[in-house]
Amino acid sequence: MLFGSSGIRRKYDQVLADTALRVGSALTFRSKNILIGMDTRTTSPLLAHLVMAGVTGSGGTAHLCGAVPTPTVAYYTRTMDAGCMITASHNPEEYNGLKLFNPDGSSFTRLQQAEMENLIKTECWTGWKTQGPTKTADALSAHKTAILDLVSIKKPITTVLDCGNGAGSLLSPTLLPDAGVKTIAVNANPSGHFARPSEPLQENLGNIGEMVRKTGADCAVVHDGDADRMMAFDNKGRYIGGDHLLMLFALYLGAKRVVTTSDASMIIDEIAEVHRTPVGDAYVSEELLSWGDFGGEPSGAWIFPRISLCPDGPYAAALFCEIASEWNIAEKIDAMPSYPILRESFTDTAAREIMKKLGAKSPTDGIRIAEETGWCLIRASGTEPKIRITAEGKTTDYAKIMLEKGRDLIKQAKTA
């Protein structure tokens, strides 16, 4: 499969360059006006120009918006037929890739991805007399204005902002001050070289909590490489886990129907009706096309249909600051339930075959077994010959029971 759970992604090489050209060409089969944006990686301009060449060489019009966050491309695609973002999201600098968007900001569905994979193999190139034009698009200003129209800071607050030297550096450092937030920005130079690992995990953000405490800030917000993700710290300088952020947003928005992934904690089920999808924000986006008020996954991808169906890190950052200006975040988080989660992985070269025996439609999507007191998720790794088990219970004992059920199912599949 060319597409993964969040677009096309791989280490930068000739194959990726060839793919970019072919994707641009294939996009024009059904879409003539294509928006093209890119993150701050050093390989992104070349790939963006290859997509542009594919679009114009096949008779389409390429609208270039330069280096911007992924959600900026998704938002502005409403004025186009389709959008293409050059990014590898939170992956290390040597990676890059492509994400494709519909006019409503949703990622290409699995059906659209399958169609694209077929079209990439087809010759869509046109003659020299029918080349398409290139135009520029100010997507960044439009996205910023839309966010500012939706956010209202209730009282003066201070936030620490860490952009990780990614595409968020081009929007959030001006967005938050313009919204009325005093902003202490770090790693906000869009150099294309990341000062920290791009994924906004707690272990990658060691000094942010201390900065909150030393400066007396009310919160902190952090982005990954393309700013489709946002994670946060509370007013005590504590990192907020993704499950609690999901719950916080749902509570603040009054969301009664929440879409999240199969690995999200069951705490969200205590405040909303929940639909679960396989792991990957594209699946959450696809489900929100037909159901739900709000969606997200614990990795930091938050989708607000009021602005688009793409995870929007800058909007999430501004909304979190709005919440911090109205609520005591630390008190709200401390009042939320927290259940033990256990994780294990097993190396097995037959991981995918085992998952198929267990009835998984997709080995990497896996299967989820849910009971009243806990659940477990069994899935094959997408990058290694491993099976991963995640189990959660209302107590540690219940979590251990669910983990053991996952182990037993794997053993049974191996001997079947």
ABEGO torsion letter per residue (X at the ends): XABBABEBBBBBBAAAAAAAAAAAAAAAAABABBBBBBBABAAAAAAAAAAAAAAAAAGBBBBBAEBBBAAAAAAAAAABABBBBBBAEABBAABBEBBBBBAAGBBBBAAAAAAAAAAAABBABBBAAABBBBBBBBAAAAAAAAAAAABBBABBBBBBBBAGGBAAAAAAAAAAAAAGBBBBBBGABBAGBBABBABBBAAAAAAAAAAAAAAGBABBBBBBAAGABBBBBBAAGBBBBAAAAAAAAAAAAGBABBBBBAABBAAAAAABBBBBBBBEAAAAAAAAAABEABBEBAAGBBBBAAABABBBAAAAAAAAAAAAAABBAAAAAAABBBBBBBBBBBBBAAAAAAAAAAGBABAAAEBBBBBAAEBBBBBBBAABBBBBBBBBBABAAAAAAAAAAAAAAAAAAAAX
